[in-house]
Each structure stands twice: as C-alpha cells, then as structure tokens.
Amino acid sequence: MKTVIRKTVDADGVLIPRPILVQSGMDGGEVELIVEDESIVLRKPQQTVRAGWAQASQALAQTGEDQLVWPEFANEADKEIEW
C-alpha cells in the first residue's frame, strides 16, 4: 500500500487505515516506533519478562494465598545416590 506523508506545523505523519491497525493488533494503546535499515517500523511494544509478577505476588500474599502448593519434602532416595 502506498500513502502520502502529510505535513503539519510541528511534525509529519502518515494516516494508517483502521483495518490495517485492527489486523496488526495495534488498534489502541502504545506502539514502538524505530528506524531499521532505512525503514520506519511501527510495532507493539514488547512486554518485559515477568512484568506484573511482583504486584501479583503481593496481591496473593495479602489474600493469604501465598503458601507453597508443593510443600518442601526430603527425597529419602537421594541418600543412596553415589556422587
């Protein structure tokens, strides 16, 4: 698809048709804009690893659901293993 760069007072821009945004999953929220090999790339921001885990664990602790699902237990058979 070809389009035109539109000039405004403070910046230049490109209008992206809604069907393209919906198809790409970028129909709202933040996007990441980078220059890559003489191209402008627009993509969804990558989520950081374990994003939200700290808040989720605090919420579990506040509700009392922070006990181990598999309690610690000794593996008696390990005594017989020769290392």
Z-matrix of the N, CA and C atoms (Angstrom, degrees):
N
C 1 1.441
C 2 1.522 1 108.82
N 3 1.276 2 117.32 1 133.67
C 4 1.456 3 121.60 2 175.38
C 5 1.519 4 108.52 3 -104.82
N 6 1.327 5 115.54 4 146.59
C 7 1.456 6 121.36 5 177.69
C 8 1.520 7 108.45 6 -144.74
N 9 1.304 8 116.90 7 -178.69
C 10 1.461 9 122.47 8 -176.12
C 11 1.522 10 109.15 9 -116.76
N 12 1.323 11 116.52 10 140.71
C 13 1.462 12 121.00 11 173.07
C 14 1.526 13 106.68 12 -80.87
N 15 1.315 14 116.32 13 121.84
C 16 1.463 15 121.91 14 -177.82
C 17 1.519 16 109.37 15 -96.59
N 18 1.284 17 116.24 16 134.31
C 19 1.460 18 121.74 17 -178.60
C 20 1.527 19 109.64 18 -95.29
N 21 1.334 20 115.13 19 136.11
C 22 1.460 21 121.72 20 173.51
C 23 1.515 22 107.53 21 -124.85
N 24 1.304 23 117.10 22 -174.92
C 25 1.462 24 120.93 23 -177.93
C 26 1.528 25 111.36 24 -65.69
N 27 1.333 26 117.30 25 -47.95
C 28 1.466 27 121.11 26 -172.94
C 29 1.522 28 114.72 27 -102.59
N 30 1.315 29 118.40 28 -14.87
C 31 1.463 30 119.92 29 -175.38
C 32 1.520 31 109.51 30 -159.04
N 33 1.302 32 115.62 31 171.79
C 34 1.460 33 121.86 32 173.02
C 35 1.524 34 107.13 33 -113.91
N 36 1.314 35 117.20 34 155.18
C 37 1.451 36 118.38 35 -177.37
C 38 1.505 37 113.35 36 -154.15
N 39 1.319 38 114.04 37 171.02
C 40 1.457 39 122.80 38 178.64
C 41 1.522 40 106.95 39 -129.56
N 42 1.321 41 116.96 40 133.07
C 43 1.458 42 120.43 41 174.45
C 44 1.525 43 108.19 42 -84.46
N 45 1.333 44 115.42 43 130.22
C 46 1.466 45 120.62 44 179.99
C 47 1.526 46 107.48 45 -108.04
N 48 1.327 47 117.85 46 122.10
C 49 1.467 48 119.84 47 179.73
C 50 1.533 49 111.60 48 -59.60
N 51 1.331 50 115.72 49 140.25
C 52 1.462 51 121.55 50 -177.66
C 53 1.524 52 112.90 51 -54.48
N 54 1.333 53 120.69 52 -42.62
C 55 1.474 54 119.17 53 179.53
C 56 1.531 55 112.91 54 -57.39
N 57 1.316 56 117.00 55 -34.59
C 58 1.471 57 119.46 56 178.22
C 59 1.521 58 110.02 57 -69.26
N 60 1.340 59 117.24 58 -40.95
C 61 1.465 60 120.19 59 177.85
C 62 1.528 61 110.94 60 -63.45
N 63 1.313 62 116.86 61 -43.98
C 64 1.469 63 120.52 62 179.88
C 65 1.521 64 110.32 63 -64.40
N 66 1.317 65 117.27 64 -44.51
C 67 1.467 66 121.43 65 -179.58
C 68 1.522 67 111.45 66 -61.66
N 69 1.333 68 116.97 67 -34.24
C 70 1.463 69 120.71 68 -178.88
C 71 1.525 70 112.39 69 -85.13
N 72 1.336 71 117.32 70 -8.30
C 73 1.463 72 120.23 71 -178.50
C 74 1.512 73 112.81 72 80.68
N 75 1.322 74 117.49 73 13.68
C 76 1.467 75 121.27 74 -179.04
C 77 1.525 76 110.68 75 -112.95
N 78 1.325 77 117.04 76 47.95
C 79 1.455 78 119.85 77 -176.80
C 80 1.525 79 113.23 78 -90.23
N 81 1.299 80 117.76 79 16.29
C 82 1.458 81 121.75 80 176.40
C 83 1.510 82 110.50 81 174.75
N 84 1.304 83 116.78 82 153.66
C 85 1.455 84 121.32 83 177.44
C 86 1.513 85 113.28 84 90.61
N 87 1.310 86 114.72 85 -166.01
C 88 1.464 87 121.69 86 -176.51
C 89 1.520 88 112.13 87 -75.67
N 90 1.329 89 114.63 88 152.12
C 91 1.454 90 121.85 89 172.02
C 92 1.521 91 107.95 90 -134.65
N 93 1.302 92 116.06 91 158.80
C 94 1.462 93 122.47 92 176.99
C 95 1.523 94 107.58 93 -103.88
N 96 1.330 95 116.79 94 131.25
C 97 1.456 96 122.47 95 -178.21
C 98 1.520 97 108.04 96 -120.86
N 99 1.348 98 117.04 97 119.90
C 100 1.460 99 121.11 98 -179.27
C 101 1.522 100 109.92 99 -136.70
N 102 1.317 101 115.07 100 161.01
C 103 1.462 102 121.11 101 173.50
C 104 1.515 103 107.02 102 -103.70
N 105 1.339 104 116.18 103 128.23
C 106 1.460 105 121.52 104 -175.95
C 107 1.532 106 108.66 105 -141.49
N 108 1.319 107 116.96 106 115.28
C 109 1.472 108 121.80 107 178.47
C 110 1.533 109 112.48 108 50.86
N 111 1.298 110 116.73 109 55.58
C 112 1.468 111 123.57 110 179.16
C 113 1.529 112 113.09 111 60.47
N 114 1.317 113 116.80 112 24.21
C 115 1.464 114 121.84 113 177.78
C 116 1.520 115 108.98 114 -127.18
N 117 1.302 116 116.16 115 150.25
C 118 1.462 117 121.59 116 173.36
C 119 1.521 118 106.25 117 -97.65
N 120 1.324 119 116.30 118 122.43
C 121 1.467 120 121.50 119 -176.67
C 122 1.524 121 108.56 120 -112.64
N 123 1.306 122 115.75 121 128.87
C 124 1.455 123 123.28 122 177.97
C 125 1.522 124 106.87 123 -116.04
N 126 1.339 125 117.17 124 123.50
C 127 1.469 126 119.46 125 -179.27
C 128 1.515 127 110.73 126 -149.81
N 129 1.333 128 114.38 127 165.36
C 130 1.463 129 119.68 128 176.96
C 131 1.517 130 108.82 129 -65.79
N 132 1.336 131 117.72 130 140.25
C 133 1.463 132 118.36 131 176.32
C 134 1.525 133 110.27 132 -65.63
N 135 1.318 134 115.85 133 140.84
C 136 1.458 135 119.72 134 178.37
C 137 1.517 136 108.92 135 -78.04
N 138 1.317 137 114.84 136 135.47
C 139 1.451 138 119.67 137 177.64
C 140 1.516 139 109.80 138 -72.65
N 141 1.320 140 115.74 139 140.41
C 142 1.454 141 118.68 140 177.75
C 143 1.527 142 109.17 141 -71.43
N 144 1.308 143 115.54 142 151.31
C 145 1.456 144 121.08 143 -179.46
C 146 1.526 145 109.07 144 -62.60
N 147 1.294 146 115.78 145 133.89
C 148 1.468 147 124.15 146 178.69
C 149 1.530 148 112.68 147 60.72
N 150 1.311 149 117.14 148 29.06
C 151 1.465 150 120.68 149 177.91
C 152 1.523 151 109.14 150 -61.81
N 153 1.306 152 116.96 151 129.73
C 154 1.452 153 121.93 152 177.40
C 155 1.515 154 115.53 153 86.21
N 156 1.325 155 117.59 154 -4.89
C 157 1.466 156 119.65 155 -178.12
C 158 1.525 157 111.92 156 -64.63
N 159 1.316 158 118.09 157 -39.31
C 160 1.468 159 120.86 158 -178.12
C 161 1.527 160 110.25 159 -62.49
N 162 1.330 161 116.62 160 -46.50
C 163 1.461 162 120.10 161 179.65
C 164 1.529 163 110.90 162 -65.07
N 165 1.324 164 116.95 163 -39.34
C 166 1.464 165 120.42 164 179.84
C 167 1.525 166 111.12 165 -65.01
N 168 1.322 167 117.34 166 -40.43
C 169 1.467 168 119.66 167 -179.94
C 170 1.525 169 110.88 168 -69.26
N 171 1.330 170 117.43 169 -34.75
C 172 1.466 171 120.00 170 176.57
C 173 1.528 172 110.67 171 -66.22
N 174 1.324 173 116.20 172 -39.52
C 175 1.462 174 119.89 173 177.79
C 176 1.525 175 110.72 174 -63.76
N 177 1.336 176 117.48 175 -40.63
C 178 1.465 177 120.78 176 176.81
C 179 1.522 178 111.20 177 -63.15
N 180 1.323 179 116.86 178 -42.14
C 181 1.461 180 120.73 179 -179.61
C 182 1.527 181 110.86 180 -63.54
N 183 1.321 182 117.42 181 -38.63
C 184 1.466 183 120.90 182 -179.48
C 185 1.523 184 112.15 183 -67.45
N 186 1.321 185 117.10 184 -28.96
C 187 1.467 186 120.07 185 179.49
C 188 1.524 187 112.23 186 -91.73
N 189 1.343 188 116.77 187 -0.89
C 190 1.456 189 120.47 188 178.86
C 191 1.516 190 114.12 189 80.55
N 192 1.317 191 117.38 190 15.79
C 193 1.461 192 121.11 191 -178.55
C 194 1.524 193 112.01 192 -101.38
N 195 1.324 194 116.92 193 33.10
C 196 1.463 195 119.67 194 -175.80
C 197 1.529 196 113.15 195 -105.06
N 198 1.336 197 117.84 196 17.41
C 199 1.458 198 119.73 197 176.82
C 200 1.528 199 109.10 198 -76.69
N 201 1.340 200 114.94 199 155.26
C 202 1.460 201 119.80 200 178.13
C 203 1.525 202 110.06 201 -66.63
N 204 1.300 203 116.44 202 136.03
C 205 1.461 204 120.73 203 177.10
C 206 1.522 205 109.34 204 -73.53
N 207 1.328 206 115.85 205 -39.44
C 208 1.459 207 121.97 206 176.39
C 209 1.525 208 106.48 207 -112.61
N 210 1.312 209 118.33 208 95.80
C 211 1.467 210 119.11 209 -178.66
C 212 1.528 211 111.42 210 -57.75
N 213 1.303 212 114.86 211 151.55
C 214 1.465 213 119.07 212 179.73
C 215 1.528 214 109.57 213 -63.72
N 216 1.308 215 115.82 214 138.88
C 217 1.454 216 120.49 215 177.72
C 218 1.521 217 108.49 216 -147.06
N 219 1.301 218 114.42 217 149.59
C 220 1.467 219 119.58 218 -179.97
C 221 1.521 220 109.15 219 -80.80
N 222 1.299 221 115.99 220 142.20
C 223 1.455 222 120.94 221 176.01
C 224 1.527 223 106.70 222 -98.47
N 225 1.307 224 115.95 223 97.85
C 226 1.458 225 121.49 224 -174.98
C 227 1.527 226 112.24 225 -60.83
N 228 1.312 227 118.95 226 -28.48
C 229 1.463 228 121.65 227 -178.34
C 230 1.526 229 111.86 228 -68.77
N 231 1.315 230 118.36 229 -19.22
C 232 1.469 231 120.94 230 179.99
C 233 1.527 232 112.35 231 -64.13
N 234 1.316 233 117.62 232 -24.72
C 235 1.464 234 120.42 233 -179.50
C 236 1.525 235 111.35 234 -63.93
N 237 1.314 236 116.98 235 -28.14
C 238 1.460 237 121.65 236 -176.38
C 239 1.526 238 113.16 237 -85.60
N 240 1.316 239 118.00 238 -9.62
C 241 1.467 240 121.06 239 -178.53
C 242 1.523 241 109.30 240 -77.36
N 243 1.323 242 115.82 241 131.15
C 244 1.458 243 120.19 242 177.70
C 245 1.526 244 108.14 243 -96.63
N 246 1.318 245 116.59 244 121.64
C 247 1.470 246 121.82 245 -176.26
C 248 1.479 247 110.93 246 -95.04
